Amino acid sequence: MEMKKSSFRAARGDLIITQTTSSYVHLKEGSQSRTFLTLGRVTSVSRDGRVKAYRTFGAHHDSRSTPSHCHLVTAQTVDLAAIERDMTELIASRWNANEFVDLDSVRAYLRPFKATAANGKSQPGKVDI
């Protein structure tokens, strides 16, 4: 879901999916860049529900840059605590575990963490992002 002022209000603790571009220099091929999606937690929101700060899983600081395009996954949709535990373990074993090639890859990662209804059964449908 794209973040728009009138369409969705983010809450502190929601998941945020942002696009990241990493640049590097390769000795033989020169300057290179790659673009990927990353997951993080919203740490601060404005009064009108826009994301003011977020922390990408695996990072040790909050990003204060306001993402122009991002996707949000609410706390009611997925088990955020389980995702945080899993991401911590994955990143400890593989430094780039929080780099996804596309939105379908993020959906596939989030699917097992889909929140369950009060009756203990999984909610129908796929993760809404």
PyRosetta script that sets phi, psi and omega in degrees:
from pyrosetta import init, pose_from_sequence

init()
pose = pose_from_sequence("MEMKKSSFRAARGDLIITQTTSSYVHLKEGSQSRTFLTLGRVTSVSRDGRVKAYRTFGAHHDSRSTPSHCHLVTAQTVDLAAIERDMTELIASRWNANEFVDLDSVRAYLRPFKATAANGKSQPGKVDI")
pose.set_psi(1, 125.1)
pose.set_omega(1, 178.3)
pose.set_phi(2, -73.8)
pose.set_psi(2, 141.3)
pose.set_omega(2, -178.7)
pose.set_phi(3, -79.5)
pose.set_psi(3, 114.3)
pose.set_omega(3, 176.4)
pose.set_phi(4, -130.2)
pose.set_psi(4, 144.2)
pose.set_omega(4, -175.5)
pose.set_phi(5, -55.0)
pose.set_psi(5, -41.0)
pose.set_omega(5, -174.2)
pose.set_phi(6, -90.4)
pose.set_psi(6, -12.6)
pose.set_omega(6, -170.7)
pose.set_phi(7, -97.7)
pose.set_psi(7, -31.8)
pose.set_omega(7, -172.5)
pose.set_phi(8, -153.9)
pose.set_psi(8, 137.5)
pose.set_omega(8, 177.2)
pose.set_phi(9, -105.1)
pose.set_psi(9, 119.9)
pose.set_omega(9, 177.0)
pose.set_phi(10, -76.2)
pose.set_psi(10, 155.4)
pose.set_omega(10, 175.6)
pose.set_phi(11, -126.8)
pose.set_psi(11, 150.6)
pose.set_omega(11, 177.4)
pose.set_phi(12, -60.0)
pose.set_psi(12, 131.6)
pose.set_omega(12, -179.1)
pose.set_phi(13, 100.9)
pose.set_psi(13, -17.4)
pose.set_omega(13, 176.6)
pose.set_phi(14, -62.3)
pose.set_psi(14, 159.1)
pose.set_omega(14, 173.6)
pose.set_phi(15, -83.9)
pose.set_psi(15, 144.5)
pose.set_omega(15, 175.4)
pose.set_phi(16, -126.4)
pose.set_psi(16, 137.7)
pose.set_omega(16, 176.6)
pose.set_phi(17, -113.1)
pose.set_psi(17, 118.5)
pose.set_omega(17, -178.7)
pose.set_phi(18, -122.3)
pose.set_psi(18, 155.9)
pose.set_omega(18, 176.6)
pose.set_phi(19, -93.1)
pose.set_psi(19, 133.7)
pose.set_omega(19, -177.9)
pose.set_phi(20, -126.3)
pose.set_psi(20, 139.9)
pose.set_omega(20, 174.2)
pose.set_phi(21, -118.0)
pose.set_psi(21, 127.9)
pose.set_omega(21, -179.8)
pose.set_phi(22, -113.9)
pose.set_psi(22, 128.2)
pose.set_omega(22, 178.3)
pose.set_phi(23, -107.8)
pose.set_psi(23, 145.9)
pose.set_omega(23, 178.6)
pose.set_phi(24, -154.8)
pose.set_psi(24, 165.5)
pose.set_omega(24, 179.5)
pose.set_phi(25, -113.8)
pose.set_psi(25, 125.8)
pose.set_omega(25, 177.5)
pose.set_phi(26, -101.6)
pose.set_psi(26, 134.6)
pose.set_omega(26, -175.8)
pose.set_phi(27, -56.9)
pose.set_psi(27, -42.5)
pose.set_omega(27, -176.7)
pose.set_phi(28, -90.1)
pose.set_psi(28, -33.0)
pose.set_omega(28, -173.2)
pose.set_phi(29, -103.4)
pose.set_psi(29, -3.1)
pose.set_omega(29, 177.8)
pose.set_phi(30, 78.8)
pose.set_psi(30, -153.2)
pose.set_omega(30, -176.8)
pose.set_phi(31, -70.0)
pose.set_psi(31, 130.9)
pose.set_omega(31, -179.0)
pose.set_phi(32, -131.9)
pose.set_psi(32, 160.2)
pose.set_omega(32, 172.3)
pose.set_phi(33, -146.2)
pose.set_psi(33, 156.8)
pose.set_omega(33, 176.8)
pose.set_phi(34, -141.1)
pose.set_psi(34, 147.6)
pose.set_omega(34, -177.9)
pose.set_phi(35, -120.1)
pose.set_psi(35, 137.4)
pose.set_omega(35, -179.2)
pose.set_phi(36, -152.7)
pose.set_psi(36, 169.3)
pose.set_omega(36, 177.3)
pose.set_phi(37, -102.4)
pose.set_psi(37, 145.3)
pose.set_omega(37, 177.3)
pose.set_phi(38, -130.8)
pose.set_psi(38, 154.1)
pose.set_omega(38, 176.4)
pose.set_phi(39, -100.9)
pose.set_psi(39, 145.5)
pose.set_omega(39, 175.8)
pose.set_phi(40, -154.3)
pose.set_psi(40, 178.6)
pose.set_omega(40, 178.0)
pose.set_phi(41, -112.0)
pose.set_psi(41, 136.8)
pose.set_omega(41, 175.8)
pose.set_phi(42, -71.6)
pose.set_psi(42, 127.0)
pose.set_omega(42, -178.7)
pose.set_phi(43, -109.9)
pose.set_psi(43, -16.9)
pose.set_omega(43, 179.6)
pose.set_phi(44, -155.6)
pose.set_psi(44, 138.7)
pose.set_omega(44, 177.6)
pose.set_phi(45, -130.2)
pose.set_psi(45, 154.9)
pose.set_omega(45, 176.2)
pose.set_phi(46, -82.2)
pose.set_psi(46, 172.2)
pose.set_omega(46, -179.1)
pose.set_phi(47, -61.8)
pose.set_psi(47, -30.6)
pose.set_omega(47, -179.9)
pose.set_phi(48, -90.4)
pose.set_psi(48, 9.2)
pose.set_omega(48, 172.8)
pose.set_phi(49, 91.4)
pose.set_psi(49, 9.3)
pose.set_omega(49, 176.8)
pose.set_phi(50, -83.4)
pose.set_psi(50, 147.3)
pose.set_omega(50, 179.2)
pose.set_phi(51, -71.9)
pose.set_psi(51, 123.7)
pose.set_omega(51, 176.3)
pose.set_phi(52, -100.0)
pose.set_psi(52, -31.5)
pose.set_omega(52, 179.7)
pose.set_phi(53, -154.2)
pose.set_psi(53, 151.1)
pose.set_omega(53, 177.2)
pose.set_phi(54, -151.9)
pose.set_psi(54, 158.7)
pose.set_omega(54, 178.3)
pose.set_phi(55, -121.0)
pose.set_psi(55, 118.4)
pose.set_omega(55, 177.8)
pose.set_phi(56, -72.6)
pose.set_psi(56, 137.3)
pose.set_omega(56, 177.4)
pose.set_phi(57, -58.6)
pose.set_psi(57, 131.1)
pose.set_omega(57, -178.1)
pose.set_phi(58, 96.1)
pose.set_psi(58, -11.6)
pose.set_omega(58, 177.7)
pose.set_phi(59, -96.3)
pose.set_psi(59, 155.8)
pose.set_omega(59, -177.8)
pose.set_phi(60, -108.4)
pose.set_psi(60, 11.8)
pose.set_omega(60, -179.5)
pose.set_phi(61, -145.0)
pose.set_psi(61, 158.4)
pose.set_omega(61, 176.5)
pose.set_phi(62, -82.6)
pose.set_psi(62, 144.0)
pose.set_omega(62, 173.2)
pose.set_phi(63, -93.9)
pose.set_psi(63, 124.3)
pose.set_omega(63, -179.7)
pose.set_phi(64, -97.5)
pose.set_psi(64, -0.6)
pose.set_omega(64, 176.6)
pose.set_phi(65, -74.4)
pose.set_psi(65, 131.9)
pose.set_omega(65, -178.7)
pose.set_phi(66, -80.2)
pose.set_psi(66, 118.7)
pose.set_omega(66, -179.7)
pose.set_phi(67, -71.2)
pose.set_psi(67, 130.7)
pose.set_omega(67, 179.1)
pose.set_phi(68, -75.5)
pose.set_psi(68, -35.7)
pose.set_omega(68, 176.7)
pose.set_phi(69, -128.8)
pose.set_psi(69, 123.5)
pose.set_omega(69, 177.6)
pose.set_phi(70, -151.9)
pose.set_psi(70, 168.8)
pose.set_omega(70, 175.8)
pose.set_phi(71, -119.9)
pose.set_psi(71, 142.5)
pose.set_omega(71, 178.6)
pose.set_phi(72, -117.8)
pose.set_psi(72, 143.8)
pose.set_omega(72, 174.4)
pose.set_phi(73, -124.7)
pose.set_psi(73, 118.7)
pose.set_omega(73, -174.1)
pose.set_phi(74, -76.8)
pose.set_psi(74, 160.0)
pose.set_omega(74, 179.6)
pose.set_phi(75, -64.5)
pose.set_psi(75, -23.5)
pose.set_omega(75, 179.0)
pose.set_phi(76, -77.7)
pose.set_psi(76, -16.0)
pose.set_omega(76, -175.1)
pose.set_phi(77, -89.1)
pose.set_psi(77, -37.4)
pose.set_omega(77, -176.5)
pose.set_phi(78, -134.3)
pose.set_psi(78, 164.0)
pose.set_omega(78, 176.5)
pose.set_phi(79, -84.9)
pose.set_psi(79, 95.0)
pose.set_omega(79, -174.3)
pose.set_phi(80, -64.4)
pose.set_psi(80, -38.3)
pose.set_omega(80, 179.9)
pose.set_phi(81, -63.3)
pose.set_psi(81, -40.4)
pose.set_omega(81, 179.0)
pose.set_phi(82, -67.2)
pose.set_psi(82, -38.1)
pose.set_omega(82, 177.9)
pose.set_phi(83, -65.2)
pose.set_psi(83, -43.2)
pose.set_omega(83, -179.8)
pose.set_phi(84, -61.9)
pose.set_psi(84, -43.6)
pose.set_omega(84, 177.5)
pose.set_phi(85, -62.8)
pose.set_psi(85, -45.7)
pose.set_omega(85, -177.8)
pose.set_phi(86, -64.5)
pose.set_psi(86, -44.9)
pose.set_omega(86, 179.7)
pose.set_phi(87, -61.9)
pose.set_psi(87, -40.2)
pose.set_omega(87, 178.9)
pose.set_phi(88, -60.4)
pose.set_psi(88, -44.7)
pose.set_omega(88, 178.4)
pose.set_phi(89, -66.5)
pose.set_psi(89, -43.2)
pose.set_omega(89, -179.4)
pose.set_phi(90, -63.0)
pose.set_psi(90, -44.6)
pose.set_omega(90, -177.8)
pose.set_phi(91, -68.6)
pose.set_psi(91, -31.5)
pose.set_omega(91, 177.1)
pose.set_phi(92, -64.8)
pose.set_psi(92, -31.2)
pose.set_omega(92, -178.4)
pose.set_phi(93, -97.0)
pose.set_psi(93, -22.1)
pose.set_omega(93, -178.6)
pose.set_phi(94, -146.0)
pose.set_psi(94, 113.0)
pose.set_omega(94, -171.8)
pose.set_phi(95, -58.8)
pose.set_psi(95, -29.3)
pose.set_omega(95, -177.1)
pose.set_phi(96, -104.2)
pose.set_psi(96, 26.2)
pose.set_omega(96, -178.0)
pose.set_phi(97, -64.4)
pose.set_psi(97, -22.0)
pose.set_omega(97, -179.1)
pose.set_phi(98, -98.6)
pose.set_psi(98, 30.1)
pose.set_omega(98, 176.3)
pose.set_phi(99, -118.3)
pose.set_psi(99, 116.3)
pose.set_omega(99, -178.5)
pose.set_phi(100, -114.5)
pose.set_psi(100, 138.4)
pose.set_omega(100, -175.7)
pose.set_phi(101, -72.9)
pose.set_psi(101, -30.6)
pose.set_omega(101, -179.6)
pose.set_phi(102, -156.4)
pose.set_psi(102, 175.4)
pose.set_omega(102, -177.1)
pose.set_phi(103, -66.3)
pose.set_psi(103, -31.3)
pose.set_omega(103, 177.2)
pose.set_phi(104, -63.7)
pose.set_psi(104, -35.9)
pose.set_omega(104, 177.0)
pose.set_phi(105, -65.5)
pose.set_psi(105, -38.9)
pose.set_omega(105, 177.6)
pose.set_phi(106, -66.0)
pose.set_psi(106, -44.4)
pose.set_omega(106, 178.0)
pose.set_phi(107, -58.4)
pose.set_psi(107, -43.3)
pose.set_omega(107, 179.8)
pose.set_phi(108, -63.0)
pose.set_psi(108, -38.9)
pose.set_omega(108, 177.7)
pose.set_phi(109, -66.0)
pose.set_psi(109, -42.2)
pose.set_omega(109, -175.5)
pose.set_phi(110, -75.9)
pose.set_psi(110, -23.5)
pose.set_omega(110, -174.8)
pose.set_phi(111, -51.9)
pose.set_psi(111, -45.1)
pose.set_omega(111, 179.4)
pose.set_phi(112, -66.9)
pose.set_psi(112, -15.7)
pose.set_omega(112, -177.9)
pose.set_phi(113, -98.8)
pose.set_psi(113, 10.7)
pose.set_omega(113, -179.2)
pose.set_phi(114, -58.4)
pose.set_psi(114, 133.8)
pose.set_omega(114, -178.8)
pose.set_phi(115, -64.9)
pose.set_psi(115, 150.4)
pose.set_omega(115, 179.0)
pose.set_phi(116, -102.6)
pose.set_psi(116, 154.8)
pose.set_omega(116, 179.4)
pose.set_phi(117, -72.8)
pose.set_psi(117, 171.2)
pose.set_omega(117, -177.9)
pose.set_phi(118, -60.6)
pose.set_psi(118, -28.3)
pose.set_omega(118, -178.9)
pose.set_phi(119, -82.5)
pose.set_psi(119, 2.0)
pose.set_omega(119, 176.6)
pose.set_phi(120, 89.7)
pose.set_psi(120, -6.5)
pose.set_omega(120, 179.0)
pose.set_phi(121, -92.1)
pose.set_psi(121, 150.2)
pose.set_omega(121, 178.3)
pose.set_phi(122, -65.0)
pose.set_psi(122, 144.6)
pose.set_omega(122, 177.1)
pose.set_phi(123, -74.7)
pose.set_psi(123, 143.0)
pose.set_omega(123, -178.9)
pose.set_phi(124, -69.4)
pose.set_psi(124, 158.7)
pose.set_omega(124, 177.1)
pose.set_phi(125, 91.0)
pose.set_psi(125, 178.7)
pose.set_omega(125, -178.7)
pose.set_phi(126, -105.6)
pose.set_psi(126, 171.1)
pose.set_omega(126, -179.4)
pose.set_phi(127, -59.4)
pose.set_psi(127, 127.1)
pose.set_omega(127, -175.4)
pose.set_phi(128, -88.7)
pose.set_psi(128, 95.4)
pose.set_omega(128, 175.1)
pose.set_phi(129, -131.4)
pose.dump_pdb("model.pdb")
